[in-house]
């Protein structure tokens, strides 16, 4: 799947690997506090560029359904551009399931 953030990379799309739910959970738990480790995990696991790994990590939502940039609170897709600010969000369902448990 290709994604694009109009706020980053000046019009470039990047290819997102097909992450397992387990990997999504690991990345989302790592992303807020251990950004460098999350980037390294992506590079080592999926052999993607450092730039693309960093792009992915910075777009993972900290809270399910909430835009990282403008805090819009009703995002409903997995890879979605915020309807308010346009920023790309990796709004993974797995993060909501963990919070609800």
Number of C-alpha atoms within 10 A of each C-alpha: 9 10 16 19 20 14 12 12 12 9 10 11 15 17 12 15 11 10 11 10 13 10 15 18 18 14 22 22 15 17 21 14 10 12 15 14 13 23 25 17 17 22 17 13 10 14 11 16 14 14 12 17 22 17 16 22 21 19 19 23 22 19 16 23 24 18 28 21 16 12 14 14 14 12 19 14 14 15 19 20 20 24 12 12 14 15 19 25 28 25 26 23 16 17 20 13 11 9 9 6 5
